[in-house]
Amino acid sequence: MSTPAMPKIKKNYILAPGPTPVPPEVSAAGAWPMIHHRTPQFRAIIKEVAEGLKYLFVTQNPVYFTACSGTGVMEAAVANLMSPGETMIVVEGGKFGERWSEIGKAYGLNVVPLKVEYGQVASPVQIEEILQKNPQAKGVFTQLSETSTGCVFDIEAIGKVVSKTNALFVVDGISGVGAEPCYPDKWGVDCLLTGSQKGVMLPPGLGFISVSQKAWDSIEKAKSPRYYFDLRAYKKALAQEDSPYTPAISLVFQLREALNIIRKETIEGVWARHGWLAEGTRAAIKALNLELFAQRPGNILTAVKVPAGVDGEKLVQIMRDDLGVTIAGGQGEKMKGKVLRIAHLGYQDRFDVTTAIAALEVALKRQGFSLKLGTGVAAAEEILWKDPQS
Ligand SMILES: *Cc1c(COP(=O)(O)O)cnc(C)c1O
């Protein structure tokens, strides 16, 4: 008998910053038989998820849900809070900051960008200055986590500055909610939103948005065109445990499961787990003599500079197609091939992270990068298994 070949079974792991893995009980809930949405049975589910979403967002304000990807609720924020010709300050520190500007322009707003170099964050002082120069500004739009660069913004500090003015503070938490600490009510956030396929551990297809009382005054008066995303309809419906249009019923079943998982772990526990995974990943990167990209790296993902002599896009391709581990490369023309983004977002545990690091080592080695296999994994394990009780 000849030597058996190397194993042919290959599992797939997804460590991309969305979509993220879906827990098995959440997947199973998506297969439940359809029920009608205008029924006491479904109203009970809406009631439960409405409470769970407030827990997830850490807010006393209602959180509305609608069928769309994250960008849909970004558009909803602009359409509901702003009127044509009004000034919108946008922190443009990456691809998603730029998306705010694009939406603002589509709605005829006067977009004033605060341009931040990719990988850097906006300081509260910069926000203060731009608000002083633009006292007419109606809103400041930013990200909790700029997923394209791996930076987490200091929402608490920026919120302190914005709340001294009349401007609304709007935060895209699409990768941040359910991963990065955020207290919108305490921090003066007037609008916080996210999508389903990141920290919420669901398949893509739901958007979530909450607004403050201060924001409601603007919503009532805003002159932008809106229909499907008119938050007034969602407010009226949710008050009666209802939804204005046919909801994505299966996703709402799944949402209930996901929110139960989050409650069991506690939101602080969820944030802490992401913090550990991020710390372990950063330790691995350093041990491999690689460099971090983000000035203020968040819990969501670790962005790594592609080292000289390595083809960044090819590396991501080797990891995905040959090794079965999906991470993300650089997003957009500026970043393509320049960074690797290893997400530890959503339904991830320590072994998911060490698997990704192991795959990264193998792929780097195949690209001729000099390293000793296991170096990164060992460094990560030292952090991830530090607590003997865990
Ligand atoms: C993923 C992401 C988006 C876009 O969300 P879609 O669901 O793809 O529309 C916007 N902002 C941030 C910060 C993101 O991470």
The ligand as a Tripos MOL2 file, in Angstrom:
@<TRIPOS>MOLECULE
LIG
   15    15     1     0     0
SMALL
NO_CHARGES

@<TRIPOS>ATOM
      1 C1        -20.1230   46.6770    5.9370 C.3       1 LIG1
      2 C2        -20.1840   48.1090    6.2360 C.ar      1 LIG1
      3 C3        -21.0230   48.9600    5.5220 C.ar      1 LIG1
      4 C4        -21.8460   48.5020    4.3560 C.3       1 LIG1
      5 O1        -22.8330   47.6450    4.7270 O.3       1 LIG1
      6 P1        -23.6410   46.7700    3.6500 P.3       1 LIG1
      7 O2        -24.3820   45.8370    4.5260 O.co2     1 LIG1
      8 O3        -22.6350   46.1150    2.7680 O.co2     1 LIG1
      9 O4        -24.5190   47.6970    2.9060 O.co2     1 LIG1
     10 C5        -21.0650   50.2950    5.8930 C.ar      1 LIG1
     11 N1        -20.3250   50.7600    6.9030 N.ar      1 LIG1
     12 C6        -19.4960   49.9640    7.6170 C.ar      1 LIG1
     13 C7        -18.6950   50.5450    8.7240 C.3       1 LIG1
     14 C8        -19.3980   48.6190    7.2970 C.ar      1 LIG1
     15 O5        -18.5800   47.8280    7.9980 O.3       1 LIG1
@<TRIPOS>BOND
     1     1     2 1
     2     2     3 ar
     3     2    14 ar
     4     3     4 1
     5     3    10 ar
     6     4     5 1
     7     5     6 1
     8     6     7 2
     9     6     8 1
    10     6     9 1
    11    10    11 ar
    12    11    12 ar
    13    12    13 1
    14    12    14 ar
    15    14    15 1
@<TRIPOS>SUBSTRUCTURE
     1 LIG1         1 GROUP 0 **** ****
